[in-house]
Amino acid sequence: MFKGSAIEDYLSGMSYRAVGEKYGVDHKTVRYWVIKNGNKSRTKKEANIIAGKKLRGVRRSPSTEFKKGQMPWNEGTIGVTAANKTSFKKGERSSIATEFKKGKEHLCYIDGRGYGRYPSKFNAKLKSKMRKRDGHECKNCEMSEKQHLIDYKRRLEVHHIDYDRQNCNESNLITLCKKCNMLANSDRIYWEKYYKSKIKEMIYE
């Protein structure tokens, strides 16, 4: 009978399931034979070591462990792989066409996505002027700039009412908190009309 051979296979490192499949019996039967024969089942830790899995603080098999003086697997491969089209050397410009130049228009990104271009005149000085004109508060929810700094760690935002970032006329700019500025992108027709009327009210007050 193969009972003895099955026990030997388990003790040599095979799992209960592997032994069971080899001899066509249930893995629970193999386990019963091993324990009945006076042997102990392997712990999960021992089974993982045999399976070659990496465990913190546990060495793998000495035959697969890197030894001092042994040649690394990637020895001699450095520099063999050709650089791709986007590779560039240290100190080298990636692209003159895409490089930001002082006084030029630059791409605006929100969450990693491009949303058009802002002209150079839409600068910190103009934004500061708009915040002061609007009383340093969101003209929709009336959140103060002080509260905005606490909640968002940044100053109030300045929104282009007609969504044309080239149009930096003061009548096309309004101060909003981050939440209201994001909300303005959900229904542009409504918010454009709403903020245009808001600006008119402010001018004629």
C-alpha positions as CSV (number, residue, x, y, z in Angstrom):
1,M,0.0,0.0,0.0
2,F,1.1,3.6,-0.7
3,K,0.4,4.9,2.8
4,G,4.1,4.8,3.8
5,S,5.2,6.5,0.6
6,A,2.6,9.2,1.1
7,I,3.9,10.0,4.6
8,E,7.5,10.1,3.2
9,D,6.4,12.5,0.5
10,Y,4.8,14.8,3.0
11,L,7.9,14.7,5.3
12,S,10.1,15.5,2.3
13,G,8.3,18.8,1.7
14,M,5.1,18.1,-0.3
15,S,1.8,19.5,0.9
16,Y,-1.1,17.4,2.1
17,R,-3.0,18.4,-1.0
18,A,-0.1,17.6,-3.4
19,V,0.4,14.2,-1.8
20,G,-3.4,13.5,-2.0
21,E,-3.5,14.4,-5.7
22,K,-0.4,12.1,-6.3
23,Y,-2.1,9.1,-4.8
24,G,-5.7,9.8,-5.5
25,V,-6.8,10.3,-2.0
26,D,-8.3,13.2,0.0
27,H,-5.7,15.5,1.6
28,K,-7.4,15.0,5.0
29,T,-6.7,11.3,4.7
30,V,-3.0,12.1,4.2
31,R,-3.0,14.3,7.2
32,Y,-4.6,11.6,9.3
33,W,-1.9,9.1,8.2
34,V,0.9,11.5,9.0
35,I,-0.4,12.3,12.5
36,K,-1.4,8.6,13.2
37,N,2.2,7.6,12.3
38,G,3.5,9.9,15.2
39,N,4.5,12.9,13.0
40,K,3.4,16.5,13.4
41,S,1.8,18.7,10.8
42,R,3.9,21.6,9.5
43,T,3.0,25.0,10.8
44,K,2.0,27.7,8.2
45,K,5.3,29.4,8.7
46,E,7.2,26.2,7.9
47,A,5.0,25.5,4.9
48,N,5.7,29.0,3.6
49,I,9.4,28.6,3.9
50,I,9.3,25.4,2.0
51,A,7.1,27.0,-0.6
52,G,9.8,29.7,-1.0
53,K,7.6,32.6,0.0
54,K,9.3,35.7,1.4
55,L,8.5,36.4,5.0
56,R,9.8,39.2,7.1
57,G,12.6,38.0,9.3
58,V,12.7,34.6,7.7
59,R,15.5,33.5,5.5
60,R,14.7,31.7,2.3
61,S,16.3,28.5,1.2
62,P,20.2,28.7,1.4
63,S,20.3,27.4,-2.2
64,T,18.4,30.5,-3.5
65,E,19.8,33.1,-1.1
66,F,22.3,35.6,-2.5
67,K,25.8,34.9,-1.4
68,K,28.7,37.3,-0.9
69,G,30.9,37.4,-4.0
70,Q,28.2,36.0,-6.2
71,M,27.6,37.8,-9.5
72,P,24.3,39.7,-9.6
73,W,21.7,38.7,-12.1
74,N,22.0,42.0,-13.9
75,E,25.8,42.1,-14.1
76,G,26.9,43.7,-17.4
77,T,23.4,44.8,-18.4
78,I,23.8,48.5,-17.3
79,G,23.7,50.8,-20.4
80,V,22.6,48.0,-22.7
81,T,18.9,49.1,-22.9
82,A,18.5,51.9,-25.4
83,A,17.0,55.2,-24.2
84,N,13.4,55.8,-25.2
85,K,12.1,59.0,-26.9
86,T,11.3,60.7,-23.7
87,S,14.7,60.1,-22.1
88,F,17.0,63.1,-21.6
89,K,20.4,63.7,-20.1
90,K,21.0,65.6,-16.9
91,G,20.9,69.4,-17.5
92,E,19.2,68.9,-20.9
93,R,15.9,70.6,-21.7
94,S,13.1,68.1,-22.4
95,S,11.4,70.4,-24.9
96,I,11.8,74.1,-25.7
97,A,8.2,74.1,-27.1
98,T,6.7,72.9,-23.8
99,E,9.0,74.8,-21.4
100,F,7.5,77.6,-19.4
101,K,8.9,81.0,-20.3
102,K,8.6,84.1,-18.1
103,G,5.8,86.5,-19.3
104,K,4.3,83.9,-21.6
105,E,1.0,82.0,-21.3
106,H,1.1,78.8,-19.3
107,L,-1.0,75.7,-19.0
108,C,-3.2,75.5,-15.9
109,Y,-3.6,72.0,-14.4
110,I,-6.2,70.8,-11.9
111,D,-5.8,67.3,-10.5
112,G,-3.3,66.6,-13.3
113,R,-5.6,67.5,-16.1
114,G,-5.2,70.5,-18.5
115,Y,-8.0,73.1,-18.5
116,G,-6.8,75.6,-21.0
117,R,-4.4,78.5,-20.7
118,Y,-4.1,81.4,-18.3
119,P,-2.6,84.7,-19.6
120,S,0.3,86.3,-17.8
121,K,-2.0,89.2,-16.7
122,F,-4.0,86.8,-14.6
123,N,-1.4,87.1,-11.8
124,A,-1.2,87.3,-8.0
125,K,-1.6,91.1,-8.1
126,L,-4.9,90.9,-10.0
127,K,-6.3,88.1,-7.9
128,S,-5.5,90.1,-4.7
129,K,-7.3,93.1,-6.1
130,M,-10.4,91.0,-6.8
131,R,-10.4,89.4,-3.4
132,K,-10.2,92.9,-1.8
133,R,-13.0,94.2,-4.0
134,D,-15.2,91.3,-3.0
135,G,-14.5,91.8,0.7
136,H,-12.3,88.8,1.1
137,E,-15.3,86.4,1.0
138,C,-16.8,83.9,-1.4
139,K,-19.6,85.7,-3.3
140,N,-21.7,82.6,-3.3
141,C,-21.6,81.0,0.1
142,E,-20.0,84.0,1.9
143,M,-17.1,81.9,3.4
144,S,-14.4,84.3,4.7
145,E,-10.9,84.1,3.5
146,K,-9.8,83.4,7.1
147,Q,-12.0,80.3,7.2
148,H,-10.9,79.3,3.7
149,L,-7.3,79.3,4.8
150,I,-8.2,77.1,7.8
151,D,-10.3,74.6,5.7
152,Y,-8.3,74.5,2.5
153,K,-4.8,75.9,3.5
154,R,-5.1,78.4,0.6
155,R,-6.5,81.8,-0.3
156,L,-9.9,82.2,-1.9
157,E,-10.0,81.5,-5.6
158,V,-10.8,83.9,-8.5
159,H,-13.2,82.6,-11.0
160,H,-13.7,83.6,-14.7
161,I,-17.5,84.1,-15.0
162,D,-17.7,83.4,-18.8
163,Y,-15.1,80.5,-18.5
164,D,-12.9,82.3,-21.0
165,R,-9.5,82.5,-19.2
166,Q,-8.3,85.1,-21.7
167,N,-11.0,87.5,-20.5
168,C,-9.5,89.0,-17.4
169,N,-11.7,92.1,-17.3
170,E,-12.6,92.8,-13.7
171,S,-16.3,92.5,-14.5
172,N,-15.6,88.9,-15.6
173,L,-13.9,87.9,-12.3
174,I,-15.4,87.0,-9.0
175,T,-14.1,85.6,-5.7
176,L,-15.2,82.1,-4.8
177,C,-14.2,79.4,-2.3
178,K,-12.8,76.2,-3.6
179,K,-16.1,74.3,-3.3
180,C,-18.2,76.9,-5.1
181,N,-15.5,77.3,-7.8
182,M,-15.7,73.5,-8.4
183,L,-19.5,73.7,-8.3
184,A,-19.5,76.3,-11.1
185,N,-18.3,73.7,-13.5
186,S,-21.4,71.5,-13.1
187,D,-23.9,73.7,-14.9
188,R,-22.0,76.5,-16.7
189,I,-24.9,78.2,-18.3
190,Y,-26.7,78.6,-15.0
191,W,-23.6,79.8,-13.1
192,E,-22.5,82.2,-15.8
193,K,-25.9,83.9,-15.7
194,Y,-26.0,83.9,-11.9
195,Y,-22.5,85.4,-11.4
196,K,-23.0,88.0,-14.1
197,S,-26.1,89.3,-12.3
198,K,-24.2,89.1,-9.0
199,I,-21.5,91.4,-10.4
200,K,-24.0,93.9,-11.7
201,E,-25.6,94.0,-8.2
202,M,-22.1,94.7,-6.7
203,I,-21.4,97.5,-9.2
204,Y,-24.7,99.3,-8.7
205,E,-24.9,99.0,-5.0
